[in-house]
């Protein structure tokens, strides 16, 4: 609602009109002080700096014309240029506090310069001071509406950027998407692609009905508070949430949130480090593979590192090819009906680095007994553990069977 105060006296009107004609002086002072106080404004040059001046000019003109001469606050239509400026500040990355601070420091400057030209004992001064409430009411209205406009635009930008980050990460995971396309998306987002990062894939065991992405939101919030802004890339992918975290920060993050993962049924796959897009794609693939292999092996625990499971990946654990490999290496020992003692003997030997005494100790038998068993396995199944290549094949075959 537009509320008007009583008409100005001729003396006060002349004072306000004179101040209005000289309004460039306070405009320059307000702009200069904004740039001193707020680094984002200090970085403005060219069109951005001129836009700041125009915004302050509009604010100052409204102070003299609407607040003092007409005794009212601005209408929403009159605030449209100011609202557009608030939206622009969100796009420019100016913090909300800096934008509001620029408005807040304007009012004292304007009043100080206006009062300085009036005799302290004059009736004009008293009449002028009666306009103080409307100027404060007007400024409160301005700050309320620009804050709303700024926050709405910032939220829209965050949603838009979040979707763009999701698309970048999905493209990174898709082997059929050329890396040149992935790089173009990274550059459009302003992401550094030369930073050493590690891929972490967080995959929920099950989705909640009704809110399929609520767990992802919580997880992204957990990660956001623990990584340096700009260095980490976190977004949704088909299997959950993919995070590209700087090394070694990822270890700190895992240590802080690993105890929270089981409560929500999350598991984390951890890839190796990568310094370029090809390396990050490999790392993300390893993180996926770590989860797959851990599921085949029925590994407990929320965190699964590819580095600890790479040997299983080498033999394509869980595949028909892997099972065929195990049967070729172990022969009848690979069948379900094979003697348990023979496989236990081979397994203990592998785990103890093919040292007979240590393997015998692990099984609780005499070394001579261990040697006898190995001799029997060699004669019956043709498995010669004196051959280093055979040792490797046997170890891999047992890993496959144990899965």
N, C-alpha and C positions, 0 to 999 in steps of 0.2 A: 504494500500500500504506500502511496506517495503522500507524505505528510509535509506540509509547508509551515515554516515559522512566519512570524510577522515580517512585513516588508522592511527593507533596510532603510535607515536614514540616509539622506543625500551624502553626508560626510563619510559614513561607513561604505556606501556604495562606491564613492570615488576612491577610497582606500583600497577596496577589494579589486576594482577595475585596474588601478595602477599596478597592484601586485600581479594581476593576471597578465598584463602586458609585459611584465618583467619575469614571467614564469620560467624562462630558460635558465636563470641563475639557480633556483632550487633544483631544477631538473638535473643540471650538471653536478650539483653537490650530492644529490641522492644517488645518481649513477656512480659517481666517484667513490662514495662510501660503500655502496654495494660491492664494487670491485675490490675494495680494500679488505672487506670483511669475509667475502665468499670466493674461494678459489675458482669455482665453476664460472662465475661471472668474470673473473679476472682473465680467464682463458678466451673469452668472447672477442672475436675480431670481425671486421667486415660487416656482412648483413646481420649476423647474430648480435653484434654490438649495437648496430643501428636499431634493431628490433627491440632491444632492451631500452634504449632511449625513447622510442616511440611509446612503449608501454608506460614508462614513467611520465611522459608528457600527457598521455590520456588520463592517468591517475591525478596528476597535478591540476589539469584543466577541470576535472570533475570536482576536485576539492573547492576551487574558487567558484565555478559556475553553479553546480548543483547544491553542494553543502552550504556555502556561505551566501550566495546571492538568492538561491531558491529555497534554502533551508530544508532540503530533503535528501534521502538516500537514492542511489541509482536504481532504475528498474532493471529487470532481467534482460530486456532488450538492449538497454544501454550498456549492460555488462558483457554483451556478446564478444566484443574484441578482447576483453580481459580474460574471458573463459577460454578463448582460442589460444591466448598466450599461455595460460596455465597448462593446457594440453601440450603445447609446444615445449614447455619446460620439462615435462615428463619425457618427451621424445629426446630432448637434449641431454637428459640424465642429470639435470639440476636437482639436488635434494629438496624435498618438501620444505625443510627448515630454512634453506637459503631463499627459496621463492617467497615464503611468508615473511621472512626477515626483511626482505627488500620493501615490502609494503609497510611493515611495522616501523621501520626507521624513517619513512617518508613523512608521517604525520608530525612528529616533533620538529623536524626541520622546517616544514611549512608554517607551523604555528610560531616557531621561534622567529623566523624572518618577518612574519606579519605583525607580531606584537612589538617587535623592535621599532617599528615606525609609528607607534601610537604613544601619546603622552599618558603616563601612568595614572593621572588624576582626571582624565577626560571622560566624558559620557560615552564617547565612541568606543573607548576601551571596554567599558562595562557591557555595552551592546554587543561588541565583538565576542566577549567571553561567553555570552549567552548562546553563541553558536557552537560552543565546544561539544555539548552532548550530541548534536546531530552529526558532527564530523566523526566522533568515536563510534556512533551507531552505524554510520555509513561504512567506516573501515571494517567494523566487525562483520557486516553483511558481505563486503567484498571478500574478506578472508575466508568466510564460510563457503561461499559459492566457488571460489577458485580452488579451495582445498578439495571440495567434492569433485570438481572437474579434473584436477590433477590426479587424484587417487583412481578415479574411473579409467582415465587414460593409461595410467601406469599399470593397472590390473589388466587392461586389454593388451598392452604391449607384452606383459609377462606371459599371458596366455599364448599370444602369437609367437613369442620367442620360444616358449616351452614346446609348442608344436613343431617349430622349425628344428629345435635340438633333437626331438624325437625322430624326425624324418632323417636327420643327419646320422644318428646312431643306427637306425634301421638300414640305411644305405651302406653304412660301414660294415654291417653284418652280412649284407647280401653279396655273396661272391660274384654274382653276375652284374653287379653295378660297377662300372669302371671307376678306378680311383680318381680319375680326373673330375668326374661328376661329384664324388665325395669331397674332393678338395675345394671345388667351387662352393659347395654348401658350407664348408668350414670357414672359408674366407668371408662369405656373406654374413656369417654369424660373428665374425671377428675373433675366431678361435685360433689360438696358437697351436700349430701342428708340429712344431719342432721340440716340444717339451716331452721329456721322458715320462711316460705314464704307464700305469698297469690297469688292465681291464678287470672289473669285478662285476659278475652277473649275479644279481639277487633274484631268485626264483621262488615264488610262494608254492607251497605244496598243493594248495587248493584255493580257489577264488570264493569269496563270500557272495552269497546270493543277494541281489539287489544293489550292491555297491561293488562292482567288479574291480574298481581301481582304488578303493579306499586304502588298502594296504600299501599300494604303490605310493600314494600321497604321504603316508606316515613315514615310509622308508626314505623318500626323497627329502622330507623335512629333517630326519635324523642325519642324513649325509650333509645337507646344506649347512648345518651348524658346526661341522667339523672339518671343513676343507676351505682353502683360500679361494675367495671368489675370483673367477677368471681362470684359475688353473685347473679346476675340476669341470668335467662335463658329465651331467647326470640327466637321464631321461628314460622314458618308457620304450620298451621293445616288446616283441611278441611274447617272450617268455617271462617278462617281469621288468626289472629295472637294471639298466646297464650304466655303470659308472666308470669313467676314465679318470683315475686319480693319479696325482703326481707321486713319483717314487722319491723318498720312502714314506710319504704321508699315508699311503694306503694301509700300511701296517698299523699305524696309530689309529686310523679309523676302524679297522677290523678289531683291534683290541678293545675299543670303546663300545662297539655295538654288537659284537659277536654273542654276548650273553642275552641280547634282546631278540635275536633271530629265532631261536627255537620257540619262544612264546607265541610267535605269530606263524610258525610253520615255514619260515623262510630258510633257504639254503643259499650259500654263496659259493660261486665258482671263481677261482682266481687264476688269471692267465699270467704269462710272462710279461716283461717290460717291452715297450715299443716306443721308438722315438719319431717315427714318421707314420703316415697313414697305412702303409703296408704293414709296418710293425704293429700298429694298433689293431688292424683287422686280424692279424695273426693272434694277438693277445686276446681279443674278444672271442675268437673261435676256440682258443684254448680254454677260456673260462666256461664256454658252453660244453666243451668236451669233458671238462673236469666234473661238471654236474652229471653228465650222462654216465661216465665211467663209475662215479661214486654210487649212482643208483643201481648199476649192474652189480657192483661189488657189495651193495647193501651197507655201505660205510655209514657209521653213525657220526654225529657231530654236524654243526652248521656250516663249517668252512672246509672247502675241498680245493686243494692247490694242484694245478696241472703238473707242476714240477715233480710232485710226489706220485703222480699217476701216469706220467708220460710213457713209462715202460709198458703199461697196460694198453695205452693207445697205439703203441708201436705194433702190437700184435692184433689190433682191431678187436679188443675185448668185446664179447657179447655177440660177435658175428659168426656166421656159419664157416667163414674162412678160418677164423681163429680155432674153432673146434676141430676143423679138419687138420690144421697144423698140429694140434695137440695129439691127435690120433696117430699122425705120421711119426711123430717123435717118440711117443711113449708106447705105441702099439697096444697090446692087451692091457697094459697098466692104465690106459685111458678109459677103459670100459667101467661101468658102474659096479660090475662084479669083481673087479680086481682086488687083490689082497690089500687090506688097509695098511699092513705093516710095511709093504714095499714103498707105497707112496709116502708114508710118514718118514721113512728112512731117507728118501730122496729130498723131501721137503726140508728136513733138518739139515742135511748136508748143504743145500743151497743157501739157507738162512745163515749158516755159520761159515760162509765163504769157502766151502769145500774143504774144510779142515776136519779131519776124521775125529780127532780127540774131542774137539769142541762139540761136534754134532752128536757124538756118543754121550757126552755129558748132558746135552740138552734133552736127550731121550732117556737118560738114566740107565744106560747100558754100558758094558765094558767095550773099550775100543776094538778088541779082538772080535767081539760080536758084531760090531758095526762093519768091520772089514769083511767078515763072513757074509753079511747081508748084501754088501755091495758086490761081492764076487758072484753071489747067486743071481743078482739082477743082471750082471754082465753076461753070465752064461745063458740065462733063460730068455732075456729080452734083447740081447745084443747092444746094451747101452754102455759104452766105454767112457767113463767119466775122467779118464786121463786126457782125453781130447778137449781142449778149451772150447772149441766150437760146439761140441756136444753138451758141455756144461751149460752154455748159454741157451741152447735150444731146450734143454730139460727144464731149466729155470723158467723160461717163458711159457713152456707147456703147462707147468704146474700152476703158474699164475692164472692161466686161462681156465684150468679145471677148478681152481679154488674160487673163481668168480661165480 
